């Protein structure tokens, strides 16, 4: 009982810190976007400023400890299609500790939030209505536009985290983008954020989380017929890296439940997944 009370108090503190950080950063991001708009079409500066909102949150949150590992490419403005496994909303906060900027493909509900959503829009993140093919087509078009501005894009190809801790099937959208534009894939593996914020529970959990940057995968010379093999290769690399992180940090498998809530973004080219 005492531990739950402590968790509740620390969770309230954690959300309070996030709220204050968001309030303070929103006008800063707006000013940066206004000043840089004439020469920064991709909103790189505004987005980079926005990602730093997570720094005070994690430094002042006693429940969470974040780590990064691996090495980012020297020039993230190349750009890259970045993909990672998806454990929770906190994935965004963890990955934002990396010293770079990339545009996030995010469910539209988050981008409708006051302040947080406003900063995402100022940063030119990309909204997606999950389950709607028309929205998926529009989102991929926006991804292409951001990439054309030499800004990397970040996509969770699982679409939604699983209830079991297993990886969901990877959708094709990110890999289609990479092959079409001959952009390299930058895989990342995430571990620990599931415990930071459990599904359907507002309280934060005590956790150590880490994002590991893996080696980029070139797509030069690949065609659409290579997409399934590329997707499976990237998924296997992320799965192996995630298993390594689990072994390093320790991991307890959650109770097995039907994965009925998992959602995969629709494929613009078919009625199935992307």
N, C-alpha and C positions, 0 to 999 in steps of 0.2 A: 504493500500500500504506500509506504514511504517513497519507494523508488518511482512509482507512478506519479505521485504528487510532485516530486522533483522534476520528472520528465515534463510534466504539464507546465510547471513554472518556467523551466528553461526553454520550452517550446514557445511560450508566450513571448519570452525575451527575444528568441531568435526571429520570430515574425515581426516583432517591434523593430528590431534592428534593420530587417529587410525593408519594412515600410518607410522608416526614416531615410534610409539610403536611397530608396527610389524617389522619395519626395525631393531630396536634395539634388540628385543627379538629373532629374527631368529637365529643369531649366538650363542646366549646363549642356546637356546633349542638344537641346533645342538651339542654343546659341552657337554651338559648334557646327551644327547642320546649316544654320543660316549663313554663317561666315564662309563656310567651305563649299556651299552649294554651287557657286559659279564654276569651280574647277574640280570638284569631286563628285562626279555624277553617281558613282557607286556608293557614296556615303560611307567611305572607309573610315574617315576620321570620326564621324558621329558614332558609328558602330563600335569602333575601338574604345571610345569614351564610355559608351553604354555598358560594355562588357565589364568594365572596372567597377561597376556597382556591386559586384559580388565580393570584392576584396574586404571591405569592412564587415560584411555579413559573416564571412567565414572566419575572419580573425577574431571576431567578438562572440562567436557562437561556440560555447564549450562542448556542445554535443558532436560537432563535426570536425574531422581532421582530413584535409585534402592534400593529395600529392599528385604531381605530374612526373612522367618519365618518358624516355625516348627523346628523339630529336626532330624538331620541325625542319622542313626544307628551308634552305637559305632564303628563298624568295617565294613567299606565299602569294605574291601577286602574279604568279605564273599564268593562270591560277589552277586550283585543284578542286575536284569533287571530293569532299570529305564525307566519310561514312563511319558510323559507330553503332555498337549495340545500344539498346535503350532499356534503362532500368527504372527511371522515374523522372519527374520534373527537374530534380536536382542535377541531372546530367548536364543541363544547360549551365548551371552555376559552376559545376566542376570543370567542364571543358573551357569555360570562359577564363580560367586561370592561365591558359596558354597565352603566350605573348604574341597574339596575332588577332586578326579580324576575319570573320567569314559570315556570310548571311545565312540565317537559319530558316529552314522550312519548318513552320510551326502550325499547329492546329489553331484555327481562327479564334477559338474561345479565349486563348491566352492573349491574343492581340487585341481583344475587345476590353481587356482590363484597364481601368484608369491608371495613368502614370506608367506602369510597366508596359502595357500595350502601346501607349503613346510613344515610348522610347523605342520600342521595336519597330514601329512604323517610321519614326524619324530615321532609324538606322537602315531602313529599307529591307527588313526581314520579310519573308514571303509567307502569306497566309494560305492555309489549306483547310477546306471543309472535308473532313474525312468521310469516305464513302460516296462522294459525289464525283463522277467522272469529269464533268465540266470544270469543276474546281481543280482537279488534278492536271488537266490540260493547261489551264491558265497558270497554275503554279510552276509547271515545267517551263512554260514560256518565260515566266519571270526569272527563273533560275538561269535560263540562257542569257537573258539580258544582263544579269549581274555578272555572269562569267565573262561576257563581252566587255565589261568594264574592268576586267582584270581583278575581280574580287572572288575569292573562293566561296563555295556554298557548302552548307552542312546539312546532311540528310540522314535521318534514321531509317534505314531500309526495312526494318521490322514493322514500321508503321505505329505499333503500340507495344509496350512491354508485355511479356507473357505473365500469366499468373503462377507458373511453375518454376520460373528461373531458367528454363530452357530458352534457347534462341528460337524466335519465330522464323518462318521462311523469309528470305530477303526479297523484297519487291524489286522490279526491274528498272524503275524510273531513274535512279541515280546512275546506273550503269549505262543506260541509254544515253543520258546526257554526256557522260564521259566519252563514250565511243563516237557519238555524233560530232562532238567538238574536238575530239582527240585530246581531251584533258586527262591528265593522270589522276588516278584514284589515290587518296590518302586515307588509309584505314586507321581507326583508333579503337582501342578496347577500353571499356569502362567497367569498373567493379566497385561495389560498396554503396552506391547511391540508392539502391533499393531499400537499404536499412536506414538511410537518412530520412526518407519519407515514404512510409508504407501506403499502399493503395487504400483509399477510402478512410484514411485516418489523418486528421489535421496535425496531430502531434508529431514532432520530429523525434527521430531515434538517434541513439548514440552509434556512431559509425566512423570507420576509416575508409575513405574512398580514394580511388586513384584512376587517372586516365593515362593510358600508355599510347604514345604515337608510334605507329609501325612504319615500315619502309614503304615509300610511294610505289605504286604499280603503274607503269606506263601503259598507255592504250594506243600508241602510235601504230598504225597499220591494221588495227582491229576493225572488224565490220560487225554488222548486226548479228550475223550468225555466230560470232564469238561471245555474245552477251551471256548466255547461260553458263558457259565455262568460266568467264570472268566473275560473274556473280557468285558462283559456287567457290571459286578460289578465294575471293575476298572474305566470304562468310567463314570459310575454314580457318583462315588466318586470324580473324577476330575471335573465333571460338577458341582456338588454341591459346591466344594471348590472354583471353579472359580466364581460361583455366589456370594459366600460370599465375595470374593475379590472385585468383581464389586460393591457390596453394600457398602463396606467399603471405597473404593476409588472414587466411582461415575463412571458411565458409560453411554454413550449415544449410542444407537443402530445406526449403520451405515445404510444408505439407502439400501433397499432390492434390490439385483441384482441376476440374475441367477448365480449359483455356477459352471459355466462351466469350470473354470480354476482349480478346485480342482483336485488333482491327488493323488491316493492311490497306494502304492507300490504293485507290483504283488505278488501273493501267489505262492511260489515254488511248492505247491501241487495241484494247480488248475490254470485255466485260469482267475480266478477272483481276488479279492483283497486278501491281506495278513494281 
